[in-house]
Each structure stands twice: as structure tokens, then as C-alpha cells.
Amino acid sequence: MARRQQYIFAEEQHHGRGVLIALLVVLVLLFSGLFTWNFALNHTVTFTKQYVTITNLPTDLENFTILHLSDLNGQYVGDKQSAIKKAIGTRSVSCIVLSGNMVGEDGDVQPLLDLLAILPPSTPTLLIPGDGDPALYATTAHATVSPYADWAQQLQSAGVTILDVPVSITRGDEVVWFVPERLYSLDIDATQQAYQNQLDGLNALVGGLTADEAAQKRNAEYQISRMNRLREIIATIKDDHIQIAVSHLPLTRDYVTAARASVPTKTVFSMHRVSLILCGGYCGGQWRLPGLGAVYVPELGFFPEDSEVMGLGYLNGIWQYISPGLTASPDYPWFMPFRLFNSPGVAMHVLTTDIY
């Protein structure tokens, strides 16, 4: 009897081990499938054709198109950005906007240069830096006398316009302005005075300047001239000109409301005149769950509304498009270093008076 009980116990033990092995195999296959699926998603760039209705759009700007990319973070999406190239295809556009974190913290511009090489040729390309990019201006010694950092100079040599003052693009008799959003709240006089004080202090130094101090002097001189140029540009902006604000991070409804309330309604250079905000920053939430959206965004918390994370939304009278980005952002927690169930994306915005 004892032998039979021992035999039965051994048989049950063997059966239990078989179940565990089968379960382990199923889990391995499941995770392998999910990994393969996610890898494919991360290397499949979605293309969105987004119509933006602007009721006061001049006739000459009807169907003006903007290719919008964000958050490359100095990485590749396919060999030589082939996945991005496949998404964009051979489309031609009126201009290209790169809304920040395209280079990444280490300042390696080669991935972005490779991206520029596959974008529509001979097209105005505008870039603002993001909070994850290196400093735009050089305040320490470097190889040239440019006020811009080395990475920015490389992009300028490749035909990119650094958007640190408003830039206009003309079609026919009409003008559309692309404006760094932060300029709408900039105190030009106070900023210029601060740099003038710095310049005066550097000029007062006895015995000559160090290489770093010379770089600081060049930057102060450039910033003073930039403030003067900004005044001149603002004076040329007219009531019927279209203004598009470019920001790295999305704006909030409260921020837009406060920005519009802080200046008179008839002020030409103000958020009152902005028709569209282009931004990125959140990379679609980095981790997304099918049917639920973003799991967590540092600035927004857990399971934020999708309209706050990506896509086209409406903020107190202004359209805002949040790019889903192209790669993973280092701003997320350490355990979220990659995109999960979250395809990278680019968008082509079409300005129109039609209602969609």
C-alpha cells in the first residue's frame, strides 16, 4: 500500500512539472510574440494627413502644407532613417517644421543629418531646440566665432533655419509666420538690458578676455542684435498675416487663456493671432495600452486624456497639434526606456478654409 501511494505521488509530481514547463513555453512564446510585434511597431512610421481649418486663411495660402516631425532624439528609425523615408514617400510640401529634441543630449547631429537627406529637397526647414537638446548658443570656447553651438552650425550648413526669431514664408501675396512660442511672452527690453549689462561687464575687464569670456561676449552681442531684429520683425507683421507658433512641449488650456488675457485683443504679435500651435515632447506617452492610451506622462500623470498627449486639439480658439514623435524620450522613468505599442509618426498639416 505504501509503495502504491509513493508511486501515485511521483506520478502527480511529474504531471505538475509538465504543466509548469508547458506554461513556461506559452509565456515565452507570448512574450516573444509581443516583442516581435512591438519591434515592428517601433519601426513602422505612421503618416497622418491632418487638415487644419483656418477660417480667415487667405486664398493664396489654401492647401499650404507643413511636414511636421518631432523627437528624433539623435536616433535612427531604420537604416539611414529608411522607415521615416518610407512614411513620407515622394510628397512635396511647402515647408518642414522640426519641433525639438531632434538631436538629443549628446549633440550627435548625424542621425538628423541623415534624416534631412531624405526629406523633400529644396524645402524651407525650420527647427526649434527642445529641452533634451544641447544648448543652442555657445557660451564657452569653440572652433568658430559663431554665437551658435557646433551642433547648430552643422544643421545650418545643411540648410536648416534655427527658429530663434519669427520666420516668414510667402506664397503669392500672402505671408505665414512661424514663431517660437516663447517669444510671445518675452520681455524684449528687459532681456536686452540683461545682455547689455553682461556685455558692459565683460568689456570692463582688464587684461583681455579668456577664450570662454570671448565666447560669452559674442553671445551677448548676438542676443542684443537678436532683440533688435525681433523688434524690426514684429513691426512688419500685419493683421492679416497667419501666425503659427512652434513649441517643443504642448501648451495647456490655462496657459493659452492666460497668455491671451495678458495682452490687448488687437495686439498683432500675440497669441490672439495664432492659428495653429505645432509641438511634440510627449512621444505619444511612450508606453500605450491598446484601448486605454498612454499609461503615464511625467507632466500629466497616469492615464491622461489622449487629447493632451498627441493629435489635434482645440485650446481656447487655437488649434494645437501634438506630434507622436519618432523615438523614445529619455525624460520618462528609467523603466520606460522604449516605446511600447506606440508607433512613431509624422504629420502633414494642410491649411484650409474648408471644415472637416
ABEGO torsion letter per residue (X at the ends): XAAAAAAAAAAAAAAAAAAAAAAAAAAAAAAAAAAAAAAAAAABBBBBBBBBBBAABBAAABGBBBBBBBGAGGBBBEBGGAAAAAAAEABBBABBBBAEGAAEAAGBAAAAAAAAAABBBGBBBBBBBBAABBBABBABBBABABABBAAAAAAAAAGBBBBABBBBBBBEABBBBBBBAAAAABBAAAAAAAAAAAAAAAAABBGEBBAAAAAAAAAAAAAAAAAAAAAAAAAABBAABBBBBBBABBBBAAAAAAAAAABBAABABBAAABABBBBBGAGGGGBBBBGAEBABBAAAEBGBBAAAABEBBBBGGBBBBBBAEABBBAABBAABABBBGBBBBBBBBBBBABBX
